[in-house]
Amino acid sequence: MSFWRTPSKTAPPSESNPPPPSAVASPTDLSEKPLPDISEKPLPDPTITVVTAAQTPRRPGTSGTELALTSNRRAASQTFQAARRAERSYKARKRSAAARTAYASAKTHFEAATHHFRVGVKLTFEVVRSVPYIVADKRERSRAAAEERRAQKVSVSAVKEEAVVAEAQEPGEEEEVAQARESDDAADQQQVPTE
């Protein structure tokens, strides 16, 4: 016996051995039902309700759905464009106001800068024109300072010299020094020949 063939003789169906599904009578099985007479038109079965074409429930046509989608898209696009225009105009107003404020501030600063630049250039020319006077004043100050230092040095050295002389001369020696000077002067006069 092959796999594709079924045995020709089967055991009678029992509770333990149910009939195979192919053995159950199907509506296509013509052996149990009598064949209708083809010459006569069959009568409709009164238990079956017939639905006519007008009553057939159908899906709505796609043209309405497409139109609804298209109109929704157009409305959304118009709303989006209006929102975009409103956003652009808002940005333009805000940024133009800020730009006008910045322009006014910059203009004020540039006017002040121009004024200060002119004053600076004018004063620079005055300084350049006055350079010889500045140099002369500097020289005069350094000369006066040097003269003051020299005078101070002389006065310090004179004070030191007097202190040295004062130490060298004691009370008895002054007379001797004076006599020595007189004798030196007298000797100088004798050496000078008279004519």
C-alpha positions in Angstrom: 0.0 0.0 0.0 1.4 3.4 -0.9 1.2 6.6 0.9 -1.1 8.2 -1.6 -3.6 5.4 -1.9 -6.2 4.7 0.7 -7.3 1.2 1.4 -10.3 0.1 -0.6 -11.9 -1.5 2.3 -12.3 0.3 5.4 -13.5 -0.8 8.8 -17.0 0.1 9.7 -17.1 3.3 11.7 -17.4 2.9 15.4 -16.9 5.1 18.4 -13.3 4.2 18.8 -12.8 4.5 15.0 -14.5 7.6 13.6 -15.0 7.8 9.9 -12.4 9.8 8.0 -13.4 13.4 7.0 -13.6 12.5 3.3 -16.2 9.8 4.1 -18.6 12.4 5.6 -21.2 13.5 3.1 -20.6 16.9 1.7 -23.0 19.1 -0.1 -21.2 18.5 -3.3 -21.8 14.8 -2.9 -24.5 14.1 -5.5 -25.2 10.5 -4.5 -27.4 11.4 -1.6 -29.4 14.3 -3.2 -31.6 13.9 -6.3 -30.5 15.9 -9.2 -32.9 18.7 -10.2 -34.7 18.7 -13.4 -32.8 21.1 -15.7 -35.8 21.8 -17.9 -37.6 23.6 -15.1 -36.5 26.9 -13.6 -35.6 26.4 -9.9 -37.8 28.2 -7.4 -36.1 30.5 -4.8 -35.7 29.1 -1.4 -38.0 31.0 0.9 -35.6 30.7 3.9 -32.9 32.6 2.1 -33.2 36.4 2.0 -32.1 37.9 -1.2 -30.3 41.2 -1.1 -30.8 43.2 -4.2 -28.1 45.4 -5.8 -29.6 48.6 -4.5 -29.4 47.3 -0.9 -25.9 45.9 -1.1 -23.7 47.6 1.5 -20.7 49.1 -0.2 -17.7 51.1 0.8 -17.9 54.8 0.0 -16.3 55.7 -3.3 -12.6 56.6 -3.3 -13.3 59.9 -5.1 -14.9 61.3 -2.0 -12.1 60.1 0.2 -9.5 61.5 -2.2 -11.3 64.9 -2.3 -11.5 65.0 1.5 -7.8 64.2 1.8 -6.9 66.8 -0.8 -9.1 69.5 0.7 -7.6 68.7 4.2 -4.1 68.9 2.8 -4.8 72.2 1.0 -6.3 73.7 4.2 -3.3 72.5 6.2 -1.0 73.9 3.6 -2.8 77.3 3.7 -2.7 77.3 7.5 1.0 76.5 7.4 1.7 79.2 4.9 -0.3 81.8 6.9 1.6 80.8 10.1 4.9 81.0 8.2 4.0 84.5 7.0 3.0 85.6 10.5 6.3 84.2 11.9 8.3 86.0 9.2 6.5 89.3 9.8 7.0 89.0 13.6 10.7 88.3 13.2 11.0 91.2 10.8 9.3 93.6 13.2 11.3 92.5 16.2 14.7 92.5 14.5 14.1 95.7 12.7 13.2 97.4 16.0 16.5 96.1 17.5 18.4 97.2 14.4 17.0 100.7 14.6 18.0 100.9 18.2 21.5 99.6 17.4 21.8 102.1 14.5 20.9 105.0 16.7 23.3 103.9 19.4 26.1 103.4 16.8 25.4 106.8 15.2 25.7 108.5 18.6 29.0 106.6 19.4 30.5 107.4 16.0 29.6 111.1 16.4 31.3 111.1 19.9 34.2 109.2 18.4 34.6 111.7 15.6 34.5 114.6 18.0 37.1 113.0 20.2 39.3 112.1 17.3 39.3 115.7 16.0 40.2 117.0 19.4 42.9 114.4 19.7 44.4 115.3 16.3 44.3 119.0 17.2 46.0 118.5 20.5 48.6 116.2 18.9 49.5 119.1 16.5 49.8 121.5 19.4 52.2 119.0 21.2 54.3 118.6 18.0 54.5 122.4 17.6 55.5 122.8 21.3 58.2 120.1 21.3 61.1 122.7 21.2 59.6 124.5 24.3 59.3 121.2 26.1 63.0 120.3 25.4 64.1 123.8 26.5 62.2 123.5 29.7 63.7 120.1 30.4 67.2 121.5 29.8 66.6 124.4 32.1 65.3 122.2 34.9 68.3 119.9 34.6 70.7 122.9 34.6 69.1 124.3 37.7 69.3 120.9 39.4 73.0 120.6 38.5 73.7 124.1 39.8 71.9 123.4 43.1 73.9 120.1 43.5 77.2 122.0 42.9 76.3 124.7 45.4 75.4 122.1 47.9 78.6 120.3 47.3 80.6 123.5 47.7 78.9 124.4 50.9 79.4 120.9 52.3 83.1 121.0 51.4 83.5 124.5 52.9 81.9 123.3 56.2 84.2 120.2 56.2 87.2 122.5 55.6 86.3 124.8 58.4 85.8 121.9 60.7 89.3 120.6 59.7 90.9 124.0 60.2 89.1 124.4 63.5 90.4 121.1 64.8 93.9 121.9 63.6 94.0 125.3 65.4 94.2 125.2 69.1 94.0 128.4 71.2 97.8 128.8 71.5 98.6 127.9 68.0 96.6 130.7 66.5 99.1 133.2 67.6 102.0 131.1 66.2 100.2 130.7 62.9 99.6 134.4 62.7 103.3 135.2 63.5 104.4 132.6 60.9 102.2 134.2 58.3 103.7 137.7 59.1 107.2 136.4 58.9 106.5 134.7 55.6 105.1 138.0 54.3 108.1 139.9 55.5 110.5 137.4 53.9 108.6 137.7 50.6 109.0 141.5 50.7 112.7 141.3 51.3 113.3 139.0 48.4 111.7 141.4 46.1 114.5 143.7 44.8 113.8 147.4 44.8 114.9 149.5 42.0 
